Amino acid sequence: MSGRAFWILGAFLLGLVPVGLGAEELSADQLIERLQGGGLVVFWRHAETDRSYDDYDLSDMDDCAGQRNLSTLGRNHARRVGDGFRALGISVEQVLTSPFCRNWETAALAFDDYEIRYDLFNLPWVQDEARRAHLIDGLTRHLHTPPKDPASNIVVVGHDLNLRQAVGLEIQEAELAVFVPAHDGPELLGVLAPADFPEPDVDRIAPVPGTPEREASDPD
């Protein structure tokens, strides 16, 4: 059993509502072909971040200094995905993103145009149960809603825990889960990674520095 299938089974046993999943996920080439045809919703977990930092101050969401932000690798991968969509002729009708800097920067580097949505806010920072339920329901609605143009697609740049709570699926940073939207629940076709897209133009790649050794920060 794959790790993803194991998570979906665990979500079912814990009472979450897992996504519909066929006998097996589509290959990367098959997923890209389906995206070229349109009518899908892509949940993109923001690109890779600098894990030596944590979110610590969200009092001003426009101030990225208090948040965990994209690493150089993440920025390169965001560009690669966006360039890949254009090179492969994958149409995007709308890009929706969480207000966290790592999310909207992922969207901006890939697609330029995007809409910040507070119903995609990062779930771990929300303690109020009513608002948590609102966030989970909000993401579920996005995954249920097809693009107005059936030849295009919608991209949602969100967070891991929100996706796990909404549909019982776990993906890694920078991965893209591809769904067929439906009112009775989205169907997961499979998951793409930046490496599944064409190599980007060398001029679009920034050098990736080595990870510096840092002492663990004390949250107190």
N, C-alpha and C positions, 0 to 999 in steps of 0.2 A: 504494500500500500504506500503511495507517495505521501510526502509530508503534507502536501496541500489537502489530499483526500483525508488524511488522518485528522487534520484540523477541522474539516467540515463535519466528520463523524463526531468529533468531540463537541463541536458547537451544537449538534443535534441533541446529544446526551445532556448538555447543560441547559437545554431549553431555548437556545437561540434559534433563529429562523434561517437556515442555510440556503444559499442560492441553489437553483436548479442546476444540476451538473449531468452532462451526458455520460456515455460509457467511457469516453476518454476525451481529454482536451485536444483541441486542434493544434497542429504544428504552427510554427512561426509563419511559414509561407502561407498556410491556409488562413491564419488570422489576418494577415496583411491583405490577402485577396478579399476576405469578407469586409474589411474596413474600406477597401477601395469601392466596394459596392454600396456602402453607406447604411444608414438606419440603425447604427449601434451607439452605445454609450461606453466610453472608456473611463475607468477610474484609475487615475495615475497617482500613485503615492509619490509625494515630492521626491526630487532627486536626492542623491547622497549628501549627508550633512557632516559637519565637523563635530564628531562625537566627544571631543575634549571640552566642549561647552554644553551647558544646559540652559533651557529657558529659565529665567529668574525674575524678569520684570515685564509684565504685559500691561502696565498702566497706560502706555501709549503704543498702540499697535503699529504706528508709523515709524517708531524708533526700533530699528533692528538690533541695536546694541545689547538689549536685554533678552535676546532670543538665540536659539541654536540655529545657525545659518548654513547655507550650502557650502560644501567644500569645493575646491577647484575641480575635482573629479565630477562632483554633482553638476556644476555649471557646464562642464563639457558634455556630460550626458544629456542635460536638458537641451542644449543646442543640437546635439546629434539626433534626438528624437524629433524635434521640430523640423530640422533639415530633412530627416527621413520621411516624415509625413508629406512634405512638399515634393521631394524627389520621386516618391512612389505614387503621387497623385491621390493621396488620401484627403478628402475634403472635410473641413471642420466648420460646423455651423456656429458653435458657441464654445467658449472655454470658461468654466466656472472654477473659482479657487477660494480656498480658505484665506482669511486675512493674515495668517502668519507669513513672515517674510520669506521663509524657505519655500512656501507654496506659491505665492504670487511671483517670486523671482523665477521659479521653475517655469511657470506659465509665460512670463514675459520673455525669457530667453528662448523659449520654443516657438511661441506663436504671436508675440507682440500684443495683440488685443486680447483682453480677458476681463472678466467681471468678478469682483470680490464679493463673496457671499458669506454672511455671518452664520447662516445655517450649516456651514461647513467647519465651524470653529472646532479647535482641537479638544476632544472630549475629556482627557484627563484633567484639564484645568477647570472643569465645570463641576461644582458640587451639588447644585440645586437639581433635585430629581426631575422636576417638571421640565427644566431646560435641557437636561440630558436626554429625556425622552423626545423633546422637540428636535434636537440635533440628529438623533438616530432616525426619527421619522422623516426628517428633511432629506437626509442622504438617501433613504429608501425611495422617496418620491423621485429624486433625481435619476436613480437607476431604473425606475419604472417608466420614465418619460422619454419617448423617442424624439429625435429631431423633427422639426417641422418639415424640412426637406428630406425626403427618404433617401436621397443620394448623398447626404452628408452625415456627419457624426457629431456627437457632443463629447467633450473632454471635461472631466471633473478632477481637479487636482486637490487631493484630500489627505487624510491622516489614517494611520494604521488602525487605531482602536475604533474609530468611527465605522470603518468598513467591517471590522470583526463583529461589532455589535449589531450593525444593520443587516448583514447577510451571512455572517459566520465564515468569512474568508480572510486569511492572512497572507499578505504579500510583503516583499522586501522593499526598501527604499529604491526609488527609480523604476520599479516594475509597474506595468500597466495591465490591469485586468479588463478584459473585453467582454461586454455583456450585450445580449439581445434584450432590450427593454420590453416589459410586458406588465400589465396591470395586476396579474396574479403572481408576479415575482419575476425578477430578471433571471435569464439563463446565462451562466458563465460559459463562454466559448473557450477561454484559455487565457494565458498570461504571457505578455511580451516583456523583454528586457531591452535596454539600450543597444546591446550587442546584436539584436535581431534587425537593427536598421543599418543602412549603408554607412560606410566609413565617412565621416565628415570631411569637408575641405580643411586642409592643414592650417589655413589661415584662421579657422574658427576654433582651433584648439589651443588652450592655454597650458603651459607646463604644469604638471601636477607635482607639488613639492612633497618631500618625504614628511611623514607624520612626526612632529616633534614630540619628545617625551615630556609629559606634564604631570605634576602631582595632581591627584584627584582633588577636585574642588570640594570644599566643605559647604553643604547647602545651608548650614546654620551661620 
